[in-house]
Amino acid sequence: MSSQTTFEIEDKFMAPFFIKQKISIEKGDGIYVWDEEGHRYIDFTSGWGVTCVGHAQPVITEALLKQSGKILQNPNSGLTYSPARAELLLLMQKVLPSHLSRIFFANSGAEANDAAIKLARKVTGRMDVISTHKSFHGRTISTASATGQAAHREKFNPLMPNYRFVTYGDLKDLEETLDENVAAFILEPIQGEGGVHIPSGEYLKKAENLCRKNGTLLIADEVQTGFCRTGPMFVTESLGVQADFLTMAKGIAGGFPFGAFAMSETVAEKLEIGDHGGTYCGNPLGCAVAHAVIKYLVDHNISTNVDRMGRLAMKKMGQFQQDFPNTINDVRGKGLLLLIEFKEEDTATRVSDECLQQKLFVRQTQGDGIRIFPALNIKEDEMEEGLEILRSAIETVVNQKR
Ligand SMILES: Cc1ncc(COP(=O)(O)O)c(C=O)c1O
């Protein structure tokens, strides 16, 4: 098939939710992808924080082949046992914060969050949920209701009731909003989609303490930050924060659609047979892939690479800001979750377009930002190659605007 044919078919038959980029990707390798005509691009989005160990990663191919040759889905799904699921559970026990001893599986981040919210209500017998402005928790009706961005909520009224919002990073606001009706506080340890906002070091721990004092469960949404995206395996653990639920997806299976949520024993004790389920329930194929990905992250000490590459990128981005002070407002991020904030949305759009012209995928975020979140095993020369294109794209746009 040619790109042109692919465009025509997708434009005609796919639901119209996206302004599409006219590029049809056929294959990938590491941080690189190729379109149907054989043009090579660098992917600094890792498919929106998903392909954390790179495209066409051999350990994933091997796990897919091996497991699919055995079994994809168990008879009676979660009612029967699976060695692939057991192996994944064992490995997750090693990488998760130790108090999160019970795990269940989902197919996406939204689904994991949805389940955590639902179960928090059951466990506490309370109805209200607090979330933060600018947060993103998913696109199901309950997670859209928990998302603190008008664009993702307003069109879908009536939303789920009993959601309240506080300012991200503001403990006083949280303290004043918590009361005896609040079942859960759902929180991203670093806001990703909302524009890469990093709260002060003590915010998460103090928020945990406020929740605990109030009998409110803390749901740490680590869908984007989990699995070494910002350096540590999980942000909450690195800060000594004990969430009651921790939700995961994206990087967990390196591109295979999969998700999970973990909970403390205290929470699990209050749950009963039938409180949750689903058709897939930790489908053996997903489990085998997630196992391969997490093992890769651990065996290759990916955390260290993320720290190193993140520092390198921040240094270069800082240089961009110095070189283009009238164009760039801020550069920020942690590990490999990074953002350049431009002074004008139009500049971000044009830089993003120019990057694509120069064969680099970046993600425009919140209008004026460009988010960079490449594969976590990116090499130094690859990082430099991508950042060089980014710099050149900024320079081109600045010169055009003169
Ligand atoms: C923090 C966070 N939570 C939840 C989600 C939703 O995940 P999914 O798209 O897999 O449903 C996202 C997606 O970007 C996210 O960034």
The ligand as a Tripos MOL2 file, in Angstrom:
@<TRIPOS>MOLECULE
LIG
   16    16     1     0     0
SMALL
NO_CHARGES

@<TRIPOS>ATOM
      1 C1         -1.6130   10.4140   33.8620 C.3       1 LIG1
      2 C2         -2.4930    9.6840   32.8950 C.ar      1 LIG1
      3 N1         -3.5160    8.9510   33.3660 N.ar      1 LIG1
      4 C3         -4.3330    8.2730   32.5400 C.ar      1 LIG1
      5 C4         -4.1570    8.3110   31.1730 C.ar      1 LIG1
      6 C5         -5.0930    7.5530   30.2810 C.3       1 LIG1
      7 O1         -4.4360    6.4130   29.8120 O.3       1 LIG1
      8 P1         -5.0140    5.6310   28.5510 P.3       1 LIG1
      9 O2         -4.9080    6.5420   27.3800 O.co2     1 LIG1
     10 O3         -4.1420    4.4040   28.4460 O.co2     1 LIG1
     11 O4         -6.4220    5.2890   28.8710 O.co2     1 LIG1
     12 C6         -3.1080    9.0720   30.6400 C.ar      1 LIG1
     13 C7         -2.9200    9.1690   29.1880 C.2       1 LIG1
     14 O5         -2.2480   10.0380   28.6710 O.2       1 LIG1
     15 C8         -2.2510    9.7780   31.5220 C.ar      1 LIG1
     16 O6         -1.2360   10.5290   31.0620 O.3       1 LIG1
@<TRIPOS>BOND
     1     1     2 1
     2     2     3 ar
     3     2    15 ar
     4     3     4 ar
     5     4     5 ar
     6     5     6 1
     7     5    12 ar
     8     6     7 1
     9     7     8 1
    10     8     9 2
    11     8    10 1
    12     8    11 1
    13    12    13 1
    14    12    15 ar
    15    13    14 2
    16    15    16 1
@<TRIPOS>SUBSTRUCTURE
     1 LIG1         1 GROUP 0 **** ****
